[in-house]
Amino acid sequence: MITIDAQDKTLGRVASAAAKALLGKHAASFVKHLVATEEVKIVNASKVRLSGTKEKTKEYIRYSGYPGGQKMERYDMLVSRRGHKEAIRRAVKGMLPKNRLQTKRLQNLIIEG
């Protein structure tokens, strides 16, 4: 198990370290078509910080595919609704390859605190 401490680190740095570990690029036995068996644990998730003024300006956008179906949510609203864990999970998911192994790799991600 790989442990990443998120205290006083930016969201992107924590997410990129977690994504690299979930891919298995840290191991000598790296193969890109297999899921790494090691779990990644992120502690102190509530103490992660954002650089600059992103806490009020960073937006998460999703689109349903229908006219008028685009929805936006700011970072502070997401954190108040779902918590810091969801913000870190979305950042890590965005840094993983978009293929069939993405959900299996995300199952090895544990976020605490």
Sequence and secondary structure as in RCSB ss.txt:
>XXXX:A:sequence
MITIDAQDKTLGRVASAAAKALLGKHAASFVKHLVATEEVKIVNASKVRLSGTKEKTKEYIRYSGYPGGQKMERY
DMLVSRRGHKEAIRRAVKGMLPKNRLQTKRLQNLIIEG
>XXXX:A:secstr
 EEEE TT BHHHHHHHHHHHHHTTTSTT  TTS     EEEE GGG B STTHHHH EEEEE SSTT EEEEEH
HHHHHHH HHHHHHHHHHHHS SSTTHHHHHTTEEE  
